[in-house]
Amino acid sequence: MREGKMMDGTEKGNSDKKLYARMRLWEFADKYIFEPIDNAIADSYLSISRADGSMALIGELPQCGQMQSPKVRLVFGVIGMLRLIAGAYLFVITNRECVGTYLGHPIYKVSTLEILPCNMSVDSSSVEQKKMEAEFSTLLYAAEKTHGLYFSYEVNLTLCAQRLHELGGESKLPLWRQADPRFLWNGYMLEALIDNNLDPYLLPVMQGNILSRYQHFEAALGTNIIDVSLIARRCTRRTGTRMWRRGADLEGYVANFVETEQLLQANGFTASFLQVRGSIPLLWEQIVDLTYKPPFQIVQPDEGPRVARRHFMDLVKRYNSVMAVNLVNKHGGEGRLSERFAQAMETISNDIIRYVHFDFHAICGHIHFERLSLLYDQIEDFLKKNSYLLLDVDGEKVQEQTGVVRTNCIDCLDRTNVTQSMIGGKMLESQLKQIGIFGDDDALSAYSVIDTCFKKMWANHGDDISIQYSGTSALKGDFVRFGKRTIEGIVKDGINSLVRYYLNNFADGIKQDATDLLQGHYILSTSRGLASPSQPVGLGAFASMRVASGVVLAGVMFAMLSVRQAQYDRRHLLYALFWVSLSIGAASVVKAYGRMFTNKPRLFISRH
C-alpha cells in the first residue's frame, strides 16, 4: 500500500507514543537486559531478573568480567510476561517481516517469537510444584507456533480507519492505551510491564491477518491505481479452537468473532468498509466424541435470549445498526439451533437490529454460489443506508459507516467467507463508482485483473482466519478464488475435512489450554494442579486412543494368523474367535465412550 496521510493528523515521529523497535538483548547469568538501539545513546536499560521476573530500569550496563561473557542478540519487541506457579516467562519477538503499511505506517508480522524463562527460583520449590511448573510451561511453548500475529510501532492495528480518524486527543496516548481490548492479543501478558510503567516497551500485538502479499493488491485501471487491503482483527474474549469454543458466554462474547476491514485507496481517496463474523450468540456446544459431526447441545436454554441481547447491544454500541445474516441450515441439528436463534432475535429485532436467515446449503448447494445474489437483494437497502467511511484527498470525512453486517454459519469460516467476499465486492464497486473510477454500469467482473486479485485476496484472507480457528485452510475457497467450484478444490476440501477431524479429536485440547493460559482465561493457583478441576476418573483415567487402537489392530492381526493356522489345527478357530471378539469389544468401548478417548482441555472451569 502506498504511503498516505495519517488518519489522526499526527506526525509519524510523535515522541509521545514512540516504541522501541530494535533492542540488544544481553543475557547475563542472573538477568536479561534490553538495550534500546533506535537512538544513538540509550539513557536507560530494562533489566529483568532470571530468578523471578522482577523488572527495573537501570542507568548503565553491568561490567562484564573475564569470566562473564553474556550472549548478545537483536530482538524487535517485548510481547509480555506470564507468571506460572514458581516462575515467570518472558515473550520476545526474535524475527519480524515487514508486510506493508497501514495508512502510511509500516506493519510487521511476527516471524518467530521466543520464550525466555525467568524461573531459577523453581529449584527451591517442592517436587509437586516443579511438576506443575513443567506441565504449565509446556503449554506456554505452544505459543511459539501461534499463527498470524501482527504489530506496528506507530499505529494502533486494533482500531479501524474510522476509529482512528475519530481519536482526537486520544491519539497522543501510548498505543496500548488506545487499543481496543477485544483485539489486543497480548493484553493479559502486558500487565506485568504496565505495572512497572514501561510504556516504551509496551508493544500491542493483534492476531488476524493484515496487508501481507496475499491480503493486498494494487492494480491499474487506465490511469488510476487502486489499492485494496483486507485486515482481520480476531477477538480474544472467547478465543480458542473450533470444537472447544462454540457459541457465546454469559456476557454475550462469541467464539471466532472477527472484524474484517476492507480498505481502498485510490486517487487520493480512502474508503473503509467493516464486516464482522461470529458464532451464533447462544449458549451451545458441540463436544467431540470421535463421530464425524458431534451433536449440537444447547446449554441453559432459558438464558439464550438474554445472552443474545447482551451480544447485540454491545454490537450496537460499537457499530450502531446491525444486520444479522444467519447462513445455517433450516433442518437437522443446525435447524434446531437456528430456530432458537430466530426466536431470540424476535425479541431483539427493531429499527437498528435486523435479522435475515439465508439457508446457504439449500439455496446455493455445493456449486451454485452465484445465488448469493438473492441474499444481497435482501440486505442491499441496509448496505446503502449505512454506507462506508470515505475520506477525500485532504483526509476530510465525506461520509461514515453507520452499521455493520454480522454474518454467521456454524464455524463462521467457509460459508461466511464466501458471503462476506460477495458483500465486499459489491461495496468495492460502489466505492469505485462514487470516486469516479467506475461508471454507473461497471462491475468488477468486467475487469479480469482486478476481479482475480480481489477474489484471491478474499480466499487467502479466509484461509488465515480458518487456520487460526480450525487448523486448516477454509473450505469452498476455490469458489472465492476462481468464482466456481473445481475438482481440485473439492478434493482439497475433503482432505481439510479429515485434517479438521483429527485436530478436533486428538490435538485441539492442548491448544485450547495454551490459549486459555495466554489470554488469562485460566488464572493459576498454587493450590491446584494442571489436571484440576477436570481430573479424569473411572474409565477416563485409563482411556487412551493409542492403546485402544493397538488392541484393535493386534486383535485383527492375531485373528488372521489364527485363521491361517486353522487348516492345520481346528483349535485355532477358537483363538481367532477370541481375537476378533477382543477387537470388537475394544472398538465398542471406544464408540460407546468416545469423549473419554479425545484430547480434551484440562483447564476448563466452565465452558460458558
N, C-alpha and C positions, 0 to 999 in steps of 0.2 A: 504494500500500500504506500502511496506517496505521502511525503510529509505534508501536514496541513496545519491549519491554525488551531491552537489549543482551545479545548472546549470551555475551560474555566477562565480563560483570559489571562492566565499567569504565564510567566516565562519558564522555559524548561529548567533553567538553573536556579529556581527558587530554593534558597537555602533552608527555608523553614521546614521543608519536608524532604531534605536530601538524605538518601540512604547510602550506606557504604556498599559499593558494587563489587569491589575486589579487596581481598584481605589475605595477608600471610597468616597461616596457621602454624604457630610454634607449639610443638608437642614435647613438653618437658616431662620428667618422670612423675611430677606431682600436680601438674596443671596444664591446661590448654590456654594459649594466649593468642588473641586475634589482633593483628596489626593492620589497621586500615591503610591502604596504599593509593587511594584515589587522589589524595593530596601529597605533596612532596614530603611534608613532615607531619606525622600524627601527633596530636597533643595528649592523647590518652590511648590506652590499650585495654581490651576486655580480657580479664583473667577468670578462668573457670576451674575450680578445684576438681581434680580427678578422683578425689576421695568421696565427696558428697554433692558435687554440682553447685556449690556456693559460688556467687559471682561478685566481682568487684572491678571497678575501673582503676587502673594503675598509671602512674606517670611515666614509667620507663620500663624497658625490657630488662629482665633479670640478667645478670652477668653469667656467662657460660664458662665454667671451668674446663680444664683439660679432660676431666673425667665425665663431664656432662655435655653431650653433643645432641641437642634437640633436633628432631625431624622437622623440616620446614617445607610447606607446600602452599599452593594457591587455592583459595576457596572463594565462592561467589555469593555467599549469604548464609545466615543462620535461620533455619526454619523454626526452631523452637526446642523445648526440652520437655521430657516426660519423666516423672518420678515413679518408681515402682516400689517394691517392698523395702529394699535396703539400698537402692542406688538410683542414680539419675542417668538419663541417656540424652545426648545432645544430637540434634539432627542438623547437618550442614549440607550445602549444595557444593559438590565437588566438580561438577561439569554442567555447562549450560549450552543451549543452542539458540541463537537469535533467529526467530521465525517471522520477523516482520515488524510492523509498527501498528499501533492503535492510536488514531487521532494524533499522529505525529510523534509518538513516543515509542522507543524500542521495547519489544516484547520478547521474553525469553521462555524457553521450555526447559524444565529440569531434565537433564540427560542422565545424570547419576546423583544420588544423594547417599550420604554415609552416616551411620550412627556411631557416635563416639561415646563409649561407656565412661561414666563418672561414678564407679561403683566399687572403689577399693575398700570401702567400709563393709562390704558384704563378707569379707574374710572373717570379721569378728561376729557375724550373725550365726544364729542357730542352724542346725542341719536342715530343719524344716523350712526356714526362711531362705536358705540357699537354694533349696529345691524349687520353691515357689518363684524365686527371682529368676532362675534359669528358664522355667517354663514361660513366664511372662515375657522375658527378654527375647525368647524365640519368636513370640508373636510380633514383637516390635520389628524384628529384622525382616518380616514380610513386607513392611512399609517400603523397603528399598526397591520393591518391584511395582510400586504404585504407578498407575498409568495416567498420563495427561495432567501433569502439574505445570502451571504457568505463573509467571510473575513479571512485574515491572518495577524498576526503581523510581519511576517518575509519574506514573498514572495509576489510578485505582481500577484494576480489572474487574472488581466485583460490582462496579456500577456501570450501567448502560450509558450511552451518549446523552440521553435526555436527562438522566440523573446528574451526570457530570456538568451539564450545562446549567443546571439549577442549583449547584452547590453554593455559589455566592461566597460568603465569608468562610464557610467550612472548607473551602479549597486550600486555606492556609494551614489546616490541621495536618498532623502526620498522617501518612497513608493508612495506617492501621486504625486510626480513629475515624476516618471517612468510610471505612469498609462496611459493606452490607454483611452483617454477621451470618446470614444464611449461606453465603457463598465463600466465606473465609475458611478454607480447608484447614489451616493451621491455627485457628483461633484458640483452641484449648492449649496447644503447645506453646503459644506465645505468652501465656500468663506469667510464667516464671521471669521472662525478660521484662514484661510490663511492670511487674512488682519491683524490679530493680531500675526502673526509669531509663531504659536503654533504647530510646527512640531511634537513633541512627542505625540500630541493628534489627529493628522490628520490621521484617520483610513480609508483607501479606502474600499468601500463595493461594491460588484458586485451582480447583480441579474442573476439567471440562475439555474444551479444545478452543483454540484461537489462532487464527492467522498463520497456520502452517501452510506449506506449499499446497496441501490438499484442500484446505478450507478457505482458499483465497484465489481469486483470479483477476487478471487485468486484461482487457481486450479492447481492440479498436473497432469503432463503428463510424466509418467515414473519417471525419476529422476529430471525432470525440473519443476520448479514452474513458472507459468506465471501469471502476474498481469495486469489486463486491467481496465482502468478507462474511464469515459466519463465526459467531462467538457463542460457545455454550458455557453456561455457569451452572454447576451442579450443586444443589443444596446439601448441606451437611446435617440438617436437623434429623432426618430419618434415612441416613445413608447406609449402604450395605450391598449385599449380594441379592441376586434375583429372587430366590425362593425364601430367603430368610428375612427379607424386608419387603413386605407387601402392605397395601392399604395405608391406613393412617394411624397415628397415635391419638391419645385422648385430647391433645392440644390442637389437633387438626393438621399437623405436619404429615406430608405424604411421602411415600417411597419414590425414588427415582424422579424427584422434582428437578426439572432443568429449565432454566431461562435461556432461550436462544435469541440472539440479536443478529439480524441481517442488516449489514451496513453497506451503503452505497456512497461512493464519492465520484463525482463526475462534473466537469465544467465548473469547478469551484463549489458546487453544492454538496451537502452532506445529508443523507437520509438514513434514518434508523427505524427498523420495524421489529417489534418484540413479539414472540410467541412463547408459551410455556407448555410443558407437559408434566404429568404427574399421575401417580396411581389413583384408582378410584377411592375417594375420601370417605371410606367406611372402615370399621374395624373388621378386617378379614385376613385370612392367612391361607397358605397352600403348602403344608408341611410335607417335605419329601419323604417318600416311603418305598422307593425303588420302582414304583409304577411310572410309566412314561409321563402321564399327566395327573398328578395328585389332585384329589377333590378340593374344591373351594369350601372353606368353612367361614361362616360369618360369626364373629365373636361379639358378645354383648349387643345384640341387635337393637335393643332399646336406646343405646347410646348413639346409633348411627346418624340420625337426623341432627343431633347436637354437634357431633364431630364434623359433619359436612358443613353445617352453618359456620362453625369456627373457621374452617378452611377457606370458605368463600368470602367471609367477612375480611379475613386477612388479605386475600387477593384484591378485594375492592379497595381496601386501604392503600395498597401499593400500586394498583394499576387502574383504578376507577372501575369502568364497566368490564364485565367478564362474559364471554361466550363459551360455555362448556360443551365440547363436542365429544360424545361418547361413541367409540367405534366398535364396541364388543358385540358378540353375537346375541340374538334375541332368544336363543334356545339353549338347552343343556345347562351345565354349571355356570357358564358365563351369563346365560339368560337370567338365571335366578339372582345373580349378583347385580346385573344390570337393572333388574326390576326394583331391587332395593335402592339402588342409586336414583332411579327415576322417582321413586316415592319420596326420597329425602329432598330431591330438587323441587318437588311440587310445593313444599313449604318454604322454599327459599327464593324461587324464581320471581322476578319483578322487573321493573324497567331497566335496571342496571345489571341484573344477572339472568342470562338466558340459557336454555338447555336444549340441545339437539341430539337425538340418538340416530346414528347412521350405522346400520349393520353392514360393516365393511365386507365381510366374507359373503353374506347373502347377496349383496348388490354387485360387488366387484369380482367375487370369486377369487381365483388364483391368477387370472391373466387380464381381466378387463378393468384395469385400474383407471382407464380414461373415464370411467363412470363416476369418478370423484367429482366431475363437473356438476353432478346432481347435488352434492353436498355444498359446493361453492354457491350454487343458486340460493341455498337456504341461509347462508351466512354473509352473502355479498353486501347486504344493506348494513350489517354491523361493521364490516371492514371499512366501507366507505365513510360511515358516520364517524368512526373512531380513528381512522387515518393512521398517520405515522409522523415521526419527528422529521421536519425539514428545515435545514439551515441554509441561508443564502451565502453568496460569495464573501460577505463580510462577517459571517459567523452569527448573524442575527436570526432569531427563530421566526420562521414563516408560519409554521403550524406545529402542533404536538400530537402525540398519540394519547388518546384518552380511554383506551380499552384494550383488552388482550384476549386472544383466543386461547383457551385451555383445552388441549387435546389429550385424550387417553384411550388406550386399548387395555389389555391385561398387563403386559410388561411395559407399555409406553415406549416401545422400541421400534418394531417393524412396521405395523400398520400406521402408527403415529408418525414415523419419519416420512413415509410415503405421503401422508396427508399434509404434514407441515411443509414439505417441499412444494406441493401443489399450491398451497396458500402463499408461500414465499415467492413463487414465480409470478403469481397474479399481482402481488404487491410491487414487485420489481418492475413489471410492465407499467403499472400505474405511476410509479415514481419517474420512470424514464419519459413517460408522456408529459408529466407535469413540468419537468425541467427542459422540455423541448427537444429531446433526443429522439424519441419515438413519435410517430404520427398517431392520430386518433385510432387508426385501424391496424396499427402494427402489433405484432406478438413476438415473444421470444422464439417461438418455433420457426419463424421466418429467417432467423439469423443463426445458422448452424453452429458457428464457432462459439458464440455466446451461450446458446442453448446447451451445447455439450459441456462446456465448462461449468455452467450453473448446475447441471444435473450431477456431474462428478463431484462437485463441491458438497452438495447435499448428501450424496451417497456416502462419502467419506466422513462427513460430519456425523451421520447416523451410525457408522461403524464405530467411531470413537466412543460415543455415548453407550453403545451396546457392549463394547468390550469392558467398560468400567462397571457395568451393572451385571451382565450375564457371563462375561469371559470370552465371548466370541463376537465376530462381526454381525451386523444386522442381517436379518432375513429380508427377502424381497428387494435387496439392494440393486439387483440387475435392472428392475423397472425404474428405480430412481436414477440410476446411472445411464441407462440406454433408452428409457421410455418404453420398454417392452420386456416381457419375460423371455429368458433364454434357457437352453438345455443346461449350459454350464452353470447358470445361476441357480436352477432347480437342484442340480447335483450338489452345489456348494451349500445350499440351504439344508439339504439332507445331512451333510457332514457336520455342519454347525449345530444342527439339532441334536445329533448324537453327542457332540462335544459338550453342549449345554447339559445334557442328561448326566454325563459323567461328572462334570464340575458340580452340578446341583447336589448330587447324591454323595460324592466322595471327596470333595475338596473345599467347598464353599464355607463349611462350618468354621474352619481355621481362619479363613479370610475374613469372615464376619467378626470373629473375636478380635482380630487385629484391628479392624476398622473401629469397633466399639471402644477399644483401648485408646486408639489415636485421637478419636473425636471426643473423648471424655464422657461417652455414654455409659461406661462402666468405671466406677471410681474404686480404686484399690483400697483394701483394708487389711491391716496386718492380722486381723482376727479370722480371716478366711483364706482358703487356698484357691488355686486355679479352678479346681473342679467344682467348688461350691458356687452357687447353691444347687447346681443341677448334677450332683454326683450320681452316676448310673447305679441302679440297684437291680437285684434279681438277675434275670437273663441279660439285661442290658449291660451289666458289669463284665460279661464274658463274650458278648456279641462281637464277632469280628468277621467282616466280609471276606477277608483273605483266608481265614481258617475255614469258613463255610464253603467257599469256592474250592478250596483244596480238598475238602471232604467229598464234595460232589464229583469233582474230576477224578479223584482217586477211586471212588466207588465205581464210576463208569469204566475206568481203565482196568481195574481188577475184575469186574464183571465180564468184560470182553476176553480177558485172559482165561477166566474160568470156563467160559463157553467154548473156547478153543480146546481146552483140556478135557472137556466133557466127552469127546469122541473116544478117549482112552479110559475115562473113569466117570461113570454117571453121577458119582457123588459131587463132582464139580458143578453140576447144575444147581445143587443146593447152595454152594458157595456163591455162584453167580446171582442167585435169588437174594442172598443176604446182601451182597454188594449193591445190587440195584435198589433194594429196599432202603439201604443206608443213604444212597444218593437221593432217592425220592424224599426220604424223611428230612434230610438236611435242607433240600430245596423247599420243602413245605414249611419248615420252620422259618426260613428266610422270607418266604412270601407272606406268612401269617404275621411276622413281627418285623416287617420291612423297615420301620422307622428306627428300630434299635441298631440296624446294621449300616445306617448312613452316618456321614461325617457331620455331626451336629455342633452348633456353637455351644460352648461350655460356660460362657459368661452371661447368658441371659438371666436377668432378674425378672423381667416382664417383657413380653413381646409388644405391648401396647402402651 
